[in-house]
Amino acid sequence: MLMNGIQERWVMRGNGDCDKMSRLPLGLMVAGLLILVIGGYIRINDAGESCPDWPTCFGEVHPFVSGEEQQQWWVENPEEADSRHDLDPDFTYDTMQILSEWLHRLLVGIVAIPVLWNYLHVRSRREELGDDMVGIAFAGGVLLILQAIAGYITVKFDNADWSVALHLVLAVCWISIFIWQWLLWRARTGSKDKINDVSAEFALKSIPLLRQLAGAVLLLLVLGAWVASTAGGNYNSGCSTGFSSGWPKCFDMWFPSFTNMGIIVQMFHRIGALVIGGTLMWGAVRLREKVREYGTGDVLARFVEAGTGLWLLNVMIGGFYIITAGADGFVEILSLLHLIFGVSSFLAVMTALLICRVAVMEPLTTEEE
């Protein structure tokens, strides 16, 4: 940058030797993604109620509960019977359903150990890493507790749509917290990665736009959770199935009459996907224009463009999910991919926003050349 005839360049704080402990929040982020994917697997296998009590599973601490033991437990605890057992008194969950829910809970419990370690370590280096990072690490612990509570609520209310949406929102917020901590930690301990090479001035100008984009994609995730969990997931076929009739049209109509809740839920999700997708494309173009104008922030544009590309792929996956449905139901692995791509789109945009937050919290310095 040329100022008053003097050539200046941005310099990141530190000597370039990144603190190895900064990988801890990155590991927690990966653990969060794994827990989220297992949660998605539980949903597509209709296993969310396969451990009807909490924190135990049919009163046991292990997942190996036979059909006879399940039936006996329900006789002894009739108030815990879920909707499936109410519809079919002989219904039992299979081993994989119970194992997946049990493993999901176990991982949440295990990850509490490194979350606590992360907080205590950052707190012990408060003067070096800053009070704000201590607060971020503490927030990660609070969100984990809230996630566990949300899991209990989801089980208690038989996978109610609002509880599933809440569970998903808390999960992506928890992952985002550790992305933020990782970026800030690296910026404060010597990393000169290009991911942190954004000026505070450009970051401040970009934050409002990125907030809007991240909020829009998060809203789309909530709409998706609503479709997947309302009426036990039956609204997935609210617009029929098959090519053209089920997707991209709705009962072979571009503008169906909103005569039942299935159509309403489906069309809200589809219209939301189009509007938010258009917002993402507009935001990507606007950000790229700013990058050309200021000569910095290319990494932000790349993350938003990646989020937009993931959104486009996810639209195709969602359509393929409807098109490929047959007499035996849906290809549920596509539903899991739909969740993964949706979350990835949000995290891409959210990472751009968090890079800006770090740029403001730990601004680049300049040196004369």
C-alpha positions in Angstrom: 0.0 0.0 0.0 1.3 3.4 -0.9 0.7 6.2 1.6 2.4 9.7 1.6 4.9 8.5 -0.9 6.0 5.6 1.4 5.5 2.0 0.4 3.9 0.0 3.2 2.9 -3.6 3.5 0.6 -5.4 5.9 2.4 -7.6 8.5 0.7 -10.2 10.6 1.6 -10.3 14.3 4.1 -12.9 15.3 7.1 -14.6 13.7 5.4 -17.2 11.6 5.9 -20.1 14.0 2.3 -21.1 14.8 1.5 -22.5 18.2 0.8 -26.2 18.0 -1.8 -26.0 20.6 -3.9 -23.9 18.2 -4.9 -27.2 16.6 -7.0 -28.1 19.7 -10.0 -26.0 18.6 -9.6 -27.3 15.1 -9.8 -30.8 16.4 -13.0 -29.9 18.4 -14.4 -28.4 15.2 -13.8 -31.8 13.4 -15.4 -33.6 16.4 -18.4 -31.4 16.1 -18.8 -32.2 12.4 -18.6 -35.9 13.2 -21.3 -35.6 15.9 -23.5 -33.7 13.5 -23.1 -36.3 10.7 -23.9 -39.1 13.2 -27.0 -37.0 14.2 -28.0 -36.8 10.5 -27.6 -40.6 10.2 -29.8 -41.1 13.2 -32.5 -39.0 11.6 -32.5 -40.8 8.3 -32.7 -44.1 10.1 -35.6 -42.9 12.3 -33.5 -43.7 15.3 -34.0 -40.5 17.3 -36.2 -42.2 19.8 -34.3 -45.5 19.9 -33.1 -44.6 23.4 -36.4 -43.3 24.8 -34.9 -42.3 28.2 -32.0 -40.0 28.8 -29.1 -40.3 29.5 -29.5 -44.1 29.7 -30.9 -46.3 27.0 -33.9 -48.4 28.0 -32.4 -48.1 31.5 -29.1 -49.5 30.4 -25.7 -47.9 29.9 -24.9 -50.0 26.9 -26.7 -50.2 23.5 -27.3 -53.9 23.3 -31.0 -54.1 24.2 -33.1 -57.0 22.8 -36.6 -56.6 21.5 -38.0 -58.5 24.5 -36.1 -56.2 26.9 -37.5 -53.1 25.0 -41.0 -54.4 25.3 -40.6 -55.1 29.0 -39.1 -51.6 29.6 -42.1 -50.0 27.9 -44.5 -52.1 30.0 -42.7 -50.7 33.1 -42.5 -47.2 31.7 -45.6 -46.6 29.6 -45.3 -42.8 29.9 -42.0 -43.0 27.9 -43.6 -44.8 24.9 -43.1 -42.8 21.7 -45.4 -42.4 18.7 -44.0 -45.5 17.0 -44.8 -47.7 19.9 -48.2 -46.1 20.3 -49.1 -47.0 16.7 -47.6 -50.5 16.9 -47.3 -52.0 20.4 -45.1 -54.8 19.0 -42.6 -52.2 17.5 -38.9 -52.5 18.6 -35.8 -50.8 17.4 -33.0 -52.7 15.8 -29.4 -52.8 17.0 -28.0 -50.3 14.5 -30.7 -47.7 15.4 -29.9 -48.0 19.1 -26.2 -48.2 18.6 -26.1 -45.0 16.5 -28.1 -43.0 19.1 -26.0 -44.4 21.9 -22.8 -43.5 20.1 -24.0 -40.0 19.4 -24.6 -39.5 23.1 -21.2 -41.1 24.0 -19.3 -38.8 21.7 -20.9 -35.7 23.2 -19.9 -36.9 26.6 -16.3 -37.7 25.5 -15.8 -34.4 23.7 -16.6 -32.6 27.0 -13.1 -33.6 28.2 -11.1 -31.7 25.4 -13.6 -28.8 25.6 -12.7 -28.4 29.3 -9.0 -28.8 28.6 -9.3 -26.2 25.9 -10.9 -23.7 28.3 -8.4 -24.4 31.1 -5.4 -24.1 28.8 -6.5 -20.8 27.3 -7.3 -19.5 30.7 -3.8 -20.4 31.9 -2.4 -18.3 29.0 -4.9 -15.4 29.5 -2.2 -12.7 29.3 -0.9 -14.0 26.0 -4.1 -15.1 24.3 -6.4 -12.5 25.7 -9.6 -12.4 27.8 -11.7 -12.5 24.6 -10.3 -15.9 23.7 -11.0 -17.1 27.2 -14.6 -16.0 26.6 -14.8 -17.9 23.3 -13.5 -21.1 24.9 -16.0 -20.7 27.7 -18.8 -20.2 25.2 -17.8 -23.5 23.6 -18.4 -25.2 26.9 -21.7 -23.5 27.5 -22.9 -24.4 24.0 -21.9 -28.1 24.6 -24.1 -28.1 27.7 -27.0 -26.5 25.8 -26.5 -29.1 23.1 -26.9 -31.9 25.6 -30.0 -30.2 27.0 -31.4 -29.8 23.5 -30.8 -33.5 22.9 -32.8 -34.4 26.0 -35.6 -32.1 24.9 -35.6 -33.7 21.4 -36.0 -37.1 23.0 -38.6 -35.9 25.5 -40.8 -34.3 22.8 -40.6 -37.2 20.4 -38.4 -35.4 17.8 -40.7 -32.3 17.5 -39.8 -30.2 14.5 -38.8 -27.1 16.6 -36.6 -29.2 18.8 -34.8 -30.8 15.8 -34.2 -27.3 14.3 -32.9 -26.0 17.7 -30.6 -29.0 18.0 -29.2 -28.3 14.5 -28.7 -24.5 15.1 -26.9 -25.1 18.3 -24.6 -27.7 16.6 -23.5 -25.3 13.8 -23.0 -22.5 16.3 -20.9 -24.8 18.4 -18.7 -25.7 15.4 -18.5 -22.0 14.5 -17.2 -21.1 17.9 -14.2 -23.3 17.5 -13.5 -22.1 14.0 -13.4 -18.6 15.5 -11.1 -19.6 18.3 -8.8 -21.4 15.8 -8.5 -18.4 13.6 -7.9 -16.0 16.4 -5.4 -18.3 18.1 -3.3 -18.6 14.9 -3.4 -14.9 14.4 -2.2 -14.2 17.9 0.6 -16.8 18.0 2.5 -16.1 14.8 0.6 -17.7 11.9 1.0 -15.7 8.7 -1.5 -17.8 6.7 -3.3 -16.1 3.9 -6.5 -17.0 5.6 -5.7 -14.2 8.2 -4.4 -11.7 5.6 -7.3 -9.3 5.7 -7.1 -5.7 6.8 -9.3 -4.4 9.6 -10.7 -1.6 7.3 -11.8 -4.1 4.7 -13.2 -6.5 7.3 -15.4 -3.8 8.9 -16.9 -2.9 5.5 -17.5 -6.6 4.8 -19.1 -7.7 8.1 -22.6 -6.4 7.5 -22.9 -8.2 4.1 -21.4 -11.4 5.5 -23.8 -11.3 8.5 -26.8 -11.1 6.1 -25.5 -14.0 4.0 -24.7 -16.3 7.1 -28.1 -15.5 8.6 -29.8 -16.3 5.3 -28.1 -19.7 5.0 -28.9 -20.5 8.6 -32.5 -19.8 8.0 -32.4 -22.2 5.1 -31.0 -24.9 7.4 -33.9 -24.3 9.8 -36.4 -24.6 6.9 -34.7 -27.9 5.9 -35.0 -29.2 9.4 -38.6 -28.2 9.4 -39.3 -30.2 6.3 -37.4 -33.3 7.5 -39.0 -33.5 10.9 -42.5 -32.2 10.6 -45.1 -35.0 10.5 -42.4 -37.6 11.0 -40.8 -36.6 7.7 -43.9 -37.3 5.7 -43.7 -33.8 4.2 -40.7 -34.8 2.2 -43.2 -36.1 -0.4 -45.5 -33.1 0.2 -45.2 -32.2 -3.5 -45.3 -35.8 -4.8 -42.2 -37.6 -6.1 -40.6 -38.3 -9.4 -39.1 -36.1 -12.1 -41.2 -33.1 -13.1 -44.3 -34.0 -11.0 -42.4 -34.0 -7.7 -39.4 -31.9 -8.7 -38.9 -29.2 -10.0 -42.7 -28.9 -10.1 -45.1 -29.6 -7.3 -47.8 -32.1 -8.4 -46.8 -31.2 -11.9 -47.6 -27.5 -11.3 -45.2 -24.6 -11.0 -47.6 -22.7 -8.8 -49.7 -25.3 -6.8 -52.6 -24.3 -4.7 -51.6 -24.3 -1.0 -54.4 -26.7 0.0 -52.5 -28.8 2.5 -49.7 -28.5 5.0 -47.4 -30.8 3.0 -47.5 -28.5 0.0 -47.0 -25.4 2.2 -44.0 -26.8 3.9 -42.4 -28.0 0.7 -43.0 -24.8 -1.2 -41.7 -22.6 1.7 -38.5 -24.6 1.6 -38.1 -24.4 -2.1 -38.9 -20.7 -2.4 -36.6 -20.1 0.5 -33.8 -22.0 -1.2 -34.3 -19.9 -4.4 -34.4 -16.6 -2.6 -31.4 -17.4 -0.3 -29.5 -18.8 -3.3 -30.1 -15.6 -5.2 -28.9 -13.6 -2.1 -25.7 -15.8 -2.0 -24.9 -15.2 -5.6 -25.6 -11.4 -5.3 -23.4 -11.4 -2.2 -20.5 -13.2 -3.9 -20.5 -10.7 -6.8 -20.6 -7.7 -4.4 -17.8 -9.1 -2.3 -15.7 -9.8 -5.4 -16.2 -6.2 -6.5 -15.0 -5.0 -3.1 -11.9 -7.2 -3.3 -11.0 -5.7 -6.7 -11.6 -2.2 -5.3 -9.5 -2.6 -2.1 -6.9 -5.1 -3.3 -7.4 -7.3 -0.2 -9.9 -9.9 1.1 -9.6 -12.4 -1.7 -9.9 -15.2 0.9 -13.3 -13.9 1.9 -14.6 -13.9 -1.6 -13.4 -17.5 -2.1 -15.2 -18.7 1.0 -18.5 -17.0 -0.1 -18.1 -18.4 -3.6 -17.5 -21.9 -2.1 -20.7 -21.5 0.0 -22.6 -20.5 -3.1 -21.3 -23.4 -5.0 -22.2 -25.8 -2.2 -25.7 -24.3 -2.2 -26.1 -25.0 -5.9 -24.9 -28.6 -5.5 -27.3 -29.0 -2.6 -30.3 -27.8 -4.7 -29.4 -30.6 -7.1 -29.1 -33.2 -4.3 -32.4 -32.1 -2.9 -34.1 -32.5 -6.3 -32.5 -35.9 -6.9 -33.8 -37.0 -3.5 -37.4 -36.3 -4.6 -36.9 -37.6 -8.1 -35.4 -41.0 -7.1 -38.1 -41.8 -4.5 -39.9 -45.0 -5.3 -42.3 -47.5 -3.9 -39.8 -48.4 -1.2 -39.4 -44.8 -0.1 -36.6 -42.3 -0.4 -32.8 -42.9 -0.9 -32.0 -41.7 2.6 -28.3 -41.4 2.0 -29.2 -38.4 -0.2 -30.9 -36.8 2.7 -27.7 -37.1 4.8 -25.7 -35.6 1.9 -28.3 -32.8 1.7 -27.7 -32.0 5.4 -23.9 -32.2 5.0 -23.8 -29.9 2.0 -26.2 -27.5 3.6 -24.1 -27.2 6.8 -21.0 -26.9 4.7 -22.5 -24.0 2.8 -23.3 -22.2 6.1 -19.8 -22.9 7.6 -18.1 -21.6 4.4 -19.9 -18.3 4.7 -19.6 -18.2 8.5 -15.8 -18.7 8.2 -15.6 -15.6 6.0 -17.5 -13.7 8.7 -15.2 -15.0 11.4 -12.1 -14.1 9.5 -13.4 -10.5 9.4 -14.1 -10.7 13.2 -10.5 -11.8 13.8 -9.1 -9.1 11.5 -10.9 -6.5 13.7 -9.8 -8.1 17.0 -6.2 -8.7 15.9 -5.5 -6.2 13.1 -2.6 -6.4 10.7 0.2 -3.9 11.4 2.2 -2.1 8.7 5.8 -1.6 8.1 7.5 0.8 5.8 9.5 -0.4 2.8 
